[in-house]
Amino acid sequence: PVVRSRCHALPRLAAPRRVSWSWLAVTAGLSSMARAAARRSQRLDSHLHLWTPDEATYPWATAPPEHLNDGRATTESFLQLMDANGIEKAVVVQPINYGQDYKYLLSAMQSHPERLLGVFVADPTVAEPEKWMEEIAKSNRNWVGIRFNPYKWPEGPEGMADETGKRLFRKAGELGLAVGVMPFKGLSQHLENLEELLKFEPKTQVIIDHWGFFLQPATGLGERSFDEASWKGLLKLSQYPQVHVKISALFRVAPDALPFLSLSDRLKELLKTFGSQRLLWGSDFPYALEHSSYAEAVQAPEAWPIWQEMSEEDRRNLLHDTCAKLYGLPLLKEEL
């Protein structure tokens, strides 16, 4: 919100050393509004993707969605949205469009090191997993995570928990990189493999993307149905202290339209099982723009009934501090 001066309407001071109570009341109100405006700039977006229509400079492995390839997903466009919506920093996840070519994301982080952090994608085909991960991690100090996409692993009972997966998982923990897990077809399909990894290396921090994808298909469009096995599996993972949950991509897990009120009770359950210190908000930009503006995606949880029940600490954790702790950023000192 913009704080506008109303000095012309304020009462005059009665004497040089005496200030009227009405003046103090108004200035206190303005100060409170200013603090509120400042606090809205203390948010972190834990999940988004960036790309450019400039295929000649940054070739695609696969073409991005045509309707989202009009320039709105570029670094420059997103930075404007960050500034307009009070986003302090954001975590950019390598999009499928670029495969293992990180030139565009590296360029974004190099140009805006104080605003953008990065997550690269695990490649289970590499011959030397540890060396491969170290080389990428060294390419930019703003790498904070690695994404495990289970569908990049060969089909079979081992899945992500094969030898390469375990080596990558352990190395991520050694390097201080959080492992994000993208169970796009439902967490329940990968729960056994994931639990094996969690037990194999308890020190590696893990983030389950998009509430565990408990609504299928996870396109955010068309007729969908609840995958309660995935929801129960997500709640089960709360027993592992290293597991966190992204309260992200609201449109993918809500059968209703903006502001996705159906998610209020789900968040309430996650607060009870995981606690706010293991939950972090993310937009899933630019895909979120298919369902709302970025501003609406940022503000949607504030319309949920659970928001009114949450403490200031819970809100601060969800919107900032959980993400900050995972990625080694300063914590908030003021309430949101």
N, C-alpha and C positions, 0 to 999 in steps of 0.2 A: 504493500500500500504506500501511496505517496503522502507524505506529511506536508500539508500546506500551511503556510504562515497565516495566522489570524490576528496579527499584532494590531491592525487597525481597529479591531472590535474590543480590544482589551481596555479595562478601566485605567485611568491615569493614576500615577502614584500620588498619594495624598501629601507626602513630604519627602524630601531627599533621602531620609533614613528610615522611612516607614513604607513597607510593601503591603498592599491590600491582600486579604485572604483570597479574593477572587482571582487576582493575578497568579498567586501561588497555585491555586487549584487548576487553572488553565495550563500553566507551564508544566505542572506535574503530569497533566493529561497528555500534553504534547511529548513530554519525555518518555512516557509509557508507550505511546504510539511509535516513537522512534526506536525504542528498544525492541518492540515487537517486529518492526520492519527489519531491523538488523538480525534478529533471531531467525527470520525466514531465509536468510542467506547462509545459514549454518546447517545445510543438508548435504548429504552425499548420495549420488545416484550410483548404486552398486552394479548396475547391469544395463548395457546398451551396446549398439553396434554402429560403426561408421564406415561409409564407403563413398566413392566419388563416381560420377558418370564418365570421368576421364579414363576410359579404358586403355587409351594409347600409352599413357604414363604409368598407370597402375592396372595391368591386365587382370582380368577375372579368370578364376578357375571355373566358375559357373556364373551366369548372369544374375544380377540381383533382380528382385521383383520390379517389373517395368514401372508400375504405378508409384514405387518408392524411389525411383532412380532419376528424379527430376532435380536433384541438387539438395533436397531437404535433409539427406543423410550425411552430408559432408561435415568435416570438422568445423568449418567456419559457421555453418548454419546451427550446429548444435551448441557451439560456444555462445551464440546469441541467445539461445533458449536457456542456457545455464544462467546467464546474467539476468535475464528477464524473470526467472523463476527461483532465484535464490539458491542455486546449486553451487556449493563451494568447490567440490571436486567430483569427478566421475570416473568410473571404472569401465573401460572399453574392452569388450570381448571380441576377439578376432571373428569376423563373420565368415560364413561358409563360402561366400563369394570369392575370397582370396586364397582359400586353401592354406598352404603353408608359406605363402608369400606375405611377409609382414611389412613390406615397404610402406604401405599407407599408414598403418597403425604406428610404426616407428616414426614416421614423419610427423604425425599428430602429437606424439609424446615429446618429441624433440622440440617442436615448435611451442608447446604449451606444457612444460614440465611441472608447473605449479597447479595445473588444473586437471590433467588427464593421466590416468594410470592404465596399465594394460594387462590382459590375460591372453596367453597363447593357448593353442590347442594341441593336446597330446597326439603324437604320431606313433602308433603301435608297430609300424613297419621298420623303424630305425634299428640298425644293427647294434649301436652302442647307446642305449637310452640315457645313461647318466651324462655322457659326454655331450650328446645332443642337447639335453636340457641345460647344461651349464653354458653352452655356447649361446643359446638364445637368451638366457637370463643375463649374461654379460653384455648383450648388445644394447641394453638400456636399463638404467637403474630404476625405472618406473614400472618394470614388470613386477606384478604382485601375485599372480596366480597362473594356474594351468587348468584347462578345461578337459575333463574326461567325457568324451562322447562315446557311449558304449557301442554305437552302430558303426564305428570305425574299426572295431575289433572283429576278428574272424568269428563267424557263428560257431557256437560250441558251448559246452558246459562251463568252461573256465571264464569266458568273456573277459571283462576288464581285470580279472584276478589272475590272469596268466602270468608267466614269468616277467614279460616286458611290463605289464601293468603294475606288478608289485615293485619292480625296480624303479619305474617312474614315480610311483606313489611314495616310496621311501625317499627318493632323491628330492622330491618336492618338499618334504618335511625338513630335510637337511638344509635346503636353500631358503627356507622360510616362505615358500610359495603355497598359498591355499589351493586346494583341489576343488574345482567346481564340477559338479556332476549333472549332466543333461539327459535325464531319462525321458526323452520326448514321447515315447509310447507308453509311459506309465512306470513309476518307480517299482511297482511290484515285480516287474519282469527282471529287474536287476538287483533286487534286494540281497539275495544270497551272495552274489559276487561282491557287492559293496561291503557287506558285513565281514567278508573274508579279508578285504583290504583294511578295514578299520581295525580288526584284531591283529593284522600283520604289522601295522605301524601306527600305534595310538597317538604318536606325536604329530602326525600330519593333520592339519586342520582341513575340514571338509565343509563345503557349502552345497546344499541341494538346491538346484535351480527351480524357480517357478513353482514353489509349493509341492514339488514332487509330481507335477503333471497329473493331478487326480481327476481331471475332466478330459475325456477323450472323444474324438481326436483333438489334439491340443492346438488347433489352428485358430481358435477364437471365432470361428465362423460356422454357420450351418447347424445341423442337428447334432447334439452331443449328449453324452451320458456320463454319469459319475463312475469312477473307478475307485470304489471304496477300499479295495485291497491295497491300492497305492496309498490312500490316505492313512489307513491303519499301519502300513509299512513305514510311512513317514513318522508317525507318532512313536512307533517302536524304536526308531533310530535316536530318540531323545535319550536313551540309556547310555549313549556314547558321548562323553563330554566334548569331543572334538567336532561334533556335527552341528552345523548351523543351517538355517533355512532362509532362502531369499523370498521375501514377500514382494514378488515381482511379477511382471506380465499379468496383471490382474485380469485382463480380457481373456486370457487363455484358460483361466480356471473358474470363471464366473459365468453361469448360464444367463444371467440378467445383464442389462445394459448399465452404462455409467450412471451412478458411481459404484456399481457392483456391490450393493448392500448385502447380497447373499454371503459375501466373504467375511462379514463381521463375526459371525459365530465361529467360523473356521479359525480366524485369528485369535479369538478368545481361547479356543482349545490349544492352539500352539503356545500362547502365553502361559498357560497352565503347565504344559508338558516341557517346553524348552526354556521358557523364561525369555524376557525381552532381550537379555544379554546375548542371545544366540539367534536373533532375528534381525534381518536387514532389508530395507526397502530398495527396490530397483524398478526402473520404468519399462525396460525392454524397448527403448527407442531404436529405430524408427517405427517398428511394427505397431507400437502403441498408437501411432498416429492414424491407423486404420479404424480406430474406435473412439478416439477423442483427441483433443489438443494435448500438447505436452503439459500445459498448465493444469488441465483437468486430471491428467494421469498423476501429477505430483500431489494434487490436493485431495484425490478421491478418498483415501483412508480417513480423512478428517470428517467425512460425512457419515461414517459408520457408527452405530450405537456404541461399539466397544471403545471407540476413541474417547468418549466422555468418561469411561470407567478407567482408562489407563492413567497411571501416574505420570508426572513430568519426566521421571527417570525412564519409564517405559517408552515414552514418546522419543526421548532423546536417544535411547539405544536404537530404536527402530530406524530413525531417520539419519543417525549420524554415528553414534559411538560404537556400535557393534562392528560396523564396516571399518571404522577407524582403528579399532583394536586389531582386527584381522590383518590390516594392511600397514600397521605401524605408523598411523597418523595421529596428530594431537587430538585429545578428547575435548569435548565441549566443557566450558566452565560455567555457562549460563543455561537456564532452562529454556526449552523451546516454547 
